């Protein structure tokens, strides 16, 4: 599980996943798991370790990610609405409080798109766009967050043209 700061993430309206790419091919030490937490251990970690892989495996078409909401002692389950996923999540999580949040993009779609972005790095270099990092979001507004050296509107339009309008959100990021 890669670490992410929940407060910053929620204030941005986007989420992060454990699989993050950088232009040099590193993955920030994380796995491809669709979950993240704050930097501090939580009593909910064991539930996340059971629930996230289960949802990734059985509901990749509707599951997006999990977020530990420590102040409220609950898990936020981002997913494309799916009654079967909701029931399964409650079953696996036991007595843990869950809050379901609707998203537009599934875990499976996000990771296919992240793989495609990673494979397209040469293409982006040839277009004069330097991609510095990419990671999955919480799926509410976009599927993947991409940082480029410039983070311009032109970069956003180029990514929209290649991957579909709104699938990727561009921001300015440091050198890779």
C-alpha positions as CSV (number, residue, x, y, z in Angstrom):
1,X,0.0,0.0,0.0
2,X,1.5,3.4,-0.9
3,X,1.0,6.2,1.5
4,X,-1.0,9.3,0.7
5,X,-2.2,12.1,2.8
6,X,-6.0,11.8,3.0
7,X,-6.7,15.5,3.8
8,X,-4.8,16.8,0.8
9,X,-6.4,14.2,-1.4
10,X,-9.9,14.9,-0.4
11,X,-9.4,18.7,-0.6
12,X,-8.2,18.1,-4.2
13,X,-11.3,16.1,-5.0
14,X,-9.2,13.3,-6.3
15,X,-7.8,10.1,-4.9
16,X,-4.6,8.2,-5.3
17,X,-3.8,4.6,-5.6
18,X,-0.8,2.6,-4.7
19,X,0.4,2.2,-8.3
20,X,2.1,5.4,-9.3
21,X,4.3,5.7,-12.4
22,X,7.1,8.1,-13.0
23,X,8.8,8.9,-16.3
24,X,11.9,7.0,-15.3
25,X,9.8,3.8,-14.9
26,X,9.8,3.6,-11.1
27,X,6.6,2.9,-9.2
28,X,7.2,4.8,-6.0
29,X,7.6,1.5,-4.1
30,X,3.9,0.7,-4.2
31,X,1.8,-2.2,-5.5
32,X,-1.0,-1.9,-8.0
33,X,-3.6,-2.2,-5.2
34,X,-6.6,0.0,-5.3
35,X,-6.4,1.5,-1.8
36,X,-4.5,4.0,0.1
37,X,-4.3,5.4,3.6
38,X,-2.7,8.1,5.7
39,X,1.0,7.6,6.7
40,X,-0.1,6.4,10.2
41,X,-1.2,2.9,11.0
42,X,-4.9,2.5,11.5
43,X,-7.0,-0.1,13.2
44,X,-8.8,-0.4,9.8
45,X,-5.6,-1.6,8.0
46,X,-6.5,-5.4,8.4
47,X,-9.9,-4.8,6.9
48,X,-8.3,-2.9,4.0
49,X,-5.9,-5.8,3.4
50,X,-8.8,-8.2,3.1
51,X,-11.4,-6.0,1.4
52,X,-9.3,-4.2,-1.3
53,X,-7.9,-7.3,-3.0
54,X,-11.3,-9.0,-2.8
55,X,-13.0,-6.1,-4.6
56,X,-10.1,-5.7,-7.1
57,X,-10.4,-9.4,-8.0
58,X,-14.2,-9.8,-8.1
59,X,-15.5,-6.3,-9.0
60,X,-12.7,-4.7,-11.1
61,X,-15.4,-3.4,-13.4
62,X,-17.2,-1.4,-10.7
63,X,-14.7,-1.0,-7.8
64,X,-12.4,2.0,-7.8
65,X,-10.6,2.4,-4.4
66,X,-10.8,2.4,-0.6
67,X,-9.9,5.3,1.6
68,X,-9.4,5.0,5.4
69,X,-11.4,7.8,7.0
70,X,-9.7,7.6,10.5
71,X,-11.5,10.6,12.1
72,X,-14.8,8.8,11.5
73,X,-13.5,5.2,12.0
74,X,-14.8,4.1,8.6
75,X,-13.8,3.1,5.1
76,X,-14.9,5.1,2.1
77,X,-15.5,2.7,-0.8
78,X,-15.3,4.5,-4.2
79,X,-17.2,2.5,-6.8
80,X,-19.5,2.7,-9.8
81,X,-22.8,1.9,-8.2
82,X,-23.3,-1.8,-7.9
83,X,-25.6,-3.5,-5.4
84,X,-23.7,-6.8,-5.6
85,X,-20.4,-5.0,-4.7
86,X,-22.0,-3.1,-1.8
87,X,-23.4,-6.4,-0.4
88,X,-20.0,-8.2,-0.8
89,X,-18.1,-5.3,0.8
90,X,-20.4,-5.4,3.8
91,X,-19.9,-9.1,4.1
92,X,-16.1,-9.0,3.9
93,X,-15.8,-5.9,6.1
94,X,-17.9,-7.4,8.9
95,X,-18.8,-4.7,11.5
96,X,-16.5,-2.0,9.9
97,X,-18.5,1.1,8.9
98,X,-18.5,1.7,5.2
99,X,-19.5,4.8,3.2
100,X,-20.1,4.2,-0.5
101,X,-19.1,7.0,-2.8
102,X,-20.1,7.0,-6.5
103,X,-17.3,7.2,-9.0
104,X,-17.2,7.3,-12.8
105,X,-14.2,5.1,-13.4
106,X,-13.4,1.6,-12.3
107,X,-10.2,0.1,-10.9
108,X,-9.9,-2.0,-14.1
109,X,-10.3,1.0,-16.4
110,X,-7.9,3.2,-14.4
111,X,-5.1,0.6,-14.4
112,X,-5.6,-0.1,-18.2
113,X,-5.3,3.6,-18.8
114,X,-2.2,4.0,-16.5
115,X,-0.5,1.1,-18.3
116,X,-1.3,2.8,-21.6
117,X,0.1,6.2,-20.4
118,X,3.3,4.4,-19.3
119,X,3.6,2.7,-22.7
120,X,3.0,6.1,-24.4
121,X,5.9,8.0,-22.7
122,X,7.9,8.0,-26.0
123,X,4.9,9.3,-27.9
124,X,4.5,12.2,-25.3
125,X,8.2,13.0,-25.5
126,X,8.0,13.2,-29.3
127,X,5.0,15.6,-28.8
128,X,7.2,17.8,-26.6
129,X,5.2,16.9,-23.4
130,X,7.3,15.6,-20.5
131,X,5.2,13.4,-18.3
132,X,6.7,13.4,-14.7
133,X,4.2,11.1,-12.9
134,X,0.8,9.4,-13.1
135,X,-1.5,7.8,-10.6
136,X,-5.0,6.6,-10.3
137,X,-7.6,9.0,-8.8
138,X,-10.6,8.2,-6.7
139,X,-12.5,8.0,-10.0
140,X,-15.0,10.7,-9.2
141,X,-13.8,13.4,-11.7
142,X,-11.2,11.6,-13.8
143,X,-9.6,8.2,-14.0
144,X,-5.9,9.2,-13.8
145,X,-4.0,12.1,-12.5
146,X,-1.0,13.0,-14.7
147,X,1.7,15.6,-13.9
148,X,3.6,17.1,-16.8
149,X,6.5,19.6,-16.7
150,X,4.4,22.4,-17.9
151,X,0.9,21.3,-16.8
152,X,-0.7,23.6,-19.5
153,X,-4.1,23.6,-21.1
154,X,-2.4,22.5,-24.3
155,X,-1.2,19.4,-22.4
156,X,-4.7,18.7,-21.1
157,X,-6.2,19.0,-24.6
158,X,-3.5,16.6,-26.0
159,X,-4.4,14.0,-23.3
160,X,-8.1,14.5,-23.9
161,X,-7.6,13.9,-27.6
162,X,-5.6,10.7,-27.0
163,X,-7.5,9.1,-24.0
164,X,-10.9,10.7,-24.1
165,X,-12.2,14.0,-22.7
166,X,-12.0,14.0,-18.9
167,X,-10.3,10.6,-18.4
168,X,-7.1,12.3,-17.4
169,X,-6.5,15.4,-15.3
170,X,-3.3,17.3,-16.0
171,X,-1.3,19.3,-13.4
172,X,2.1,20.8,-13.3
173,X,4.7,18.5,-11.7
174,X,8.4,18.5,-11.0
175,X,11.1,16.9,-13.1
176,X,11.3,13.1,-13.3
